[in-house]
Amino acid sequence: MIKSRLKVMLAIREMTQKELAEKTGIRPPTVSAICTGSVKQYPMYALDKICQVLNCQPGDILEYIPSPEDGAQQTGPDD
């Protein structure tokens, strides 16, 4: 599962969702959906704009959390 850490990054930067929407040009409902994790697809243009404004890397706002059904062992593409 991919979890959004955008709320955390906004809090660290002392920025509101509204301010982020204004600075990035991303519609406020899209910013809200990204913050709550309810977005179905993460628009790449949005990720690019957010990283520019927050001066961060994609890994700072997205976190991978293994699902319980995935089991304890993960295999990579070379396995």
NORRA-V604567 format. One line per field, one symbol per residue. psi: psi as a letter, one per 40 degrees, with the letter a starting at -180 (. if undefined). A space follows every 50 residues. Layout:
# NORRA-V604567
psi: ???
This chain:
# NORRA-V604567
psi: ihhhedddddddefiiddddddddehhddddddddeeehdhhhddddddd dddefiidedehhhhhideeidhiiide.
